[in-house]
Amino acid sequence: NIKEGLKQVYKNDGLKGLFRGNSMSLIKSTPDSAIKFYVFEKTKYLLRKGRHTEELPQSQLFLAGAVGGVVANITIFPLDVIKTRMSAAPKGTYNGIMDTAIKVYGERGFKSFYKGLQASICCTIPNAGLNLSIYELLKRIFSGKSCKDNANLLTTPTIMFIGGLSAMFSSTILYPFQTIQSR
């Protein structure tokens, strides 16, 4: 359980062990979200071209979200490998981000940074697709409008709530796949 896991990590590595890999996680998460949302918005724009309505059906929003998630996943995956290695390895295995990257590269070259990508993409497609399509649906529901810029009609706390709610919903539905990916 979580409590025992925390105790074990603290016992073996101290307080610092609980945060091993956190800096890499922070370095990874910002471009991951930026790429995902950028590609999502560009894909929505391309899907809207030639349409007479601003609103896309949920299936196309799901597709746009999945495309955004996959592009971000492929781009950021090497950072995820480094983060996972740093946080899961016994104390003393790696000495920082660069040391981890060099040792991972030394295993099988550039291929080492993409080990597990296929499983990750299999999880990313439904997760990003569901998360971002639910996000768009909730923006429509909360704003009461179906327009391209309905986010401008909502307050920042509402947008944050909607983002959190859509992430919670998709993560809960798809958690069994995350378990399989992790194992």
Contacts in CASP RR format, 6 or more apart in sequence:
PFRMAT RR
TARGET T0000
AUTHOR 0000-0000-0000
METHOD contacts of the structure
MODEL  1
NIKEGLKQVYKNDGLKGLFRGNSMSLIKSTPDSAIKFYVFEKTKYLLRKG
RHTEELPQSQLFLAGAVGGVVANITIFPLDVIKTRMSAAPKGTYNGIMDT
AIKVYGERGFKSFYKGLQASICCTIPNAGLNLSIYELLKRIFSGKSCKDN
ANLLTTPTIMFIGGLSAMFSSTILYPFQTIQSR
6 18 0 8 1.000
9 17 0 8 1.000
9 18 0 8 1.000
10 17 0 8 1.000
10 18 0 8 1.000
12 90 0 8 1.000
12 91 0 8 1.000
13 20 0 8 1.000
13 91 0 8 1.000
17 91 0 8 1.000
20 86 0 8 1.000
20 87 0 8 1.000
20 91 0 8 1.000
21 83 0 8 1.000
21 86 0 8 1.000
21 87 0 8 1.000
22 87 0 8 1.000
23 97 0 8 1.000
24 79 0 8 1.000
24 82 0 8 1.000
24 83 0 8 1.000
24 86 0 8 1.000
24 87 0 8 1.000
24 97 0 8 1.000
24 100 0 8 1.000
25 83 0 8 1.000
25 87 0 8 1.000
27 79 0 8 1.000
27 97 0 8 1.000
28 76 0 8 1.000
28 79 0 8 1.000
28 80 0 8 1.000
28 83 0 8 1.000
31 72 0 8 1.000
31 75 0 8 1.000
31 76 0 8 1.000
32 72 0 8 1.000
32 73 0 8 1.000
32 75 0 8 1.000
32 76 0 8 1.000
33 72 0 8 1.000
35 68 0 8 1.000
35 69 0 8 1.000
35 71 0 8 1.000
35 72 0 8 1.000
35 75 0 8 1.000
35 76 0 8 1.000
36 65 0 8 1.000
36 68 0 8 1.000
36 69 0 8 1.000
36 71 0 8 1.000
36 72 0 8 1.000
36 128 0 8 1.000
36 132 0 8 1.000
37 68 0 8 1.000
39 65 0 8 1.000
39 67 0 8 1.000
39 68 0 8 1.000
39 69 0 8 1.000
39 71 0 8 1.000
39 72 0 8 1.000
40 64 0 8 1.000
40 65 0 8 1.000
40 67 0 8 1.000
40 68 0 8 1.000
40 69 0 8 1.000
40 128 0 8 1.000
40 132 0 8 1.000
43 63 0 8 1.000
43 64 0 8 1.000
43 65 0 8 1.000
43 67 0 8 1.000
43 68 0 8 1.000
44 56 0 8 1.000
44 60 0 8 1.000
44 61 0 8 1.000
44 64 0 8 1.000
47 56 0 8 1.000
47 60 0 8 1.000
47 63 0 8 1.000
47 64 0 8 1.000
48 54 0 8 1.000
48 56 0 8 1.000
48 148 0 8 1.000
54 146 0 8 1.000
54 147 0 8 1.000
54 148 0 8 1.000
55 140 0 8 1.000
55 146 0 8 1.000
55 147 0 8 1.000
56 64 0 8 1.000
56 136 0 8 1.000
58 133 0 8 1.000
58 137 0 8 1.000
61 129 0 8 1.000
61 132 0 8 1.000
61 133 0 8 1.000
61 136 0 8 1.000
61 137 0 8 1.000
62 129 0 8 1.000
62 130 0 8 1.000
62 132 0 8 1.000
62 133 0 8 1.000
63 129 0 8 1.000
64 129 0 8 1.000
64 132 0 8 1.000
64 133 0 8 1.000
65 128 0 8 1.000
65 129 0 8 1.000
65 131 0 8 1.000
65 132 0 8 1.000
65 133 0 8 1.000
66 124 0 8 1.000
66 125 0 8 1.000
66 126 0 8 1.000
66 128 0 8 1.000
66 129 0 8 1.000
68 128 0 8 1.000
68 132 0 8 1.000
69 124 0 8 1.000
69 125 0 8 1.000
69 127 0 8 1.000
69 128 0 8 1.000
69 129 0 8 1.000
70 121 0 8 1.000
70 124 0 8 1.000
70 125 0 8 1.000
70 128 0 8 1.000
72 124 0 8 1.000
72 128 0 8 1.000
73 117 0 8 1.000
73 120 0 8 1.000
73 121 0 8 1.000
73 124 0 8 1.000
73 128 0 8 1.000
74 117 0 8 1.000
74 121 0 8 1.000
77 113 0 8 1.000
77 114 0 8 1.000
77 117 0 8 1.000
77 120 0 8 1.000
78 101 0 8 1.000
78 113 0 8 1.000
78 114 0 8 1.000
80 120 0 8 1.000
81 104 0 8 1.000
81 112 0 8 1.000
81 113 0 8 1.000
81 114 0 8 1.000
81 115 0 8 1.000
82 97 0 8 1.000
82 100 0 8 1.000
82 101 0 8 1.000
82 104 0 8 1.000
82 113 0 8 1.000
85 93 0 8 1.000
85 94 0 8 1.000
85 100 0 8 1.000
85 104 0 8 1.000
86 94 0 8 1.000
86 96 0 8 1.000
86 97 0 8 1.000
86 100 0 8 1.000
94 100 0 8 1.000
94 103 0 8 1.000
104 112 0 8 1.000
104 113 0 8 1.000
105 112 0 8 1.000
105 113 0 8 1.000
106 112 0 8 1.000
108 115 0 8 1.000
119 180 0 8 1.000
119 181 0 8 1.000
120 181 0 8 1.000
122 177 0 8 1.000
122 181 0 8 1.000
123 174 0 8 1.000
123 177 0 8 1.000
123 178 0 8 1.000
123 180 0 8 1.000
123 181 0 8 1.000
126 170 0 8 1.000
126 174 0 8 1.000
126 177 0 8 1.000
127 170 0 8 1.000
127 171 0 8 1.000
127 174 0 8 1.000
127 177 0 8 1.000
129 170 0 8 1.000
130 169 0 8 1.000
130 170 0 8 1.000
130 173 0 8 1.000
130 174 0 8 1.000
131 166 0 8 1.000
131 167 0 8 1.000
131 169 0 8 1.000
131 170 0 8 1.000
131 171 0 8 1.000
132 166 0 8 1.000
134 165 0 8 1.000
134 166 0 8 1.000
134 169 0 8 1.000
134 170 0 8 1.000
135 162 0 8 1.000
135 163 0 8 1.000
135 166 0 8 1.000
138 162 0 8 1.000
138 163 0 8 1.000
138 165 0 8 1.000
138 166 0 8 1.000
139 150 0 8 1.000
139 151 0 8 1.000
139 154 0 8 1.000
139 159 0 8 1.000
139 162 0 8 1.000
140 146 0 8 1.000
140 150 0 8 1.000
142 154 0 8 1.000
142 158 0 8 1.000
142 162 0 8 1.000
143 150 0 8 1.000
143 151 0 8 1.000
143 153 0 8 1.000
143 154 0 8 1.000
144 150 0 8 1.000
144 153 0 8 1.000
145 153 0 8 1.000
151 159 0 8 1.000
154 162 0 8 1.000
171 178 0 8 1.000
END
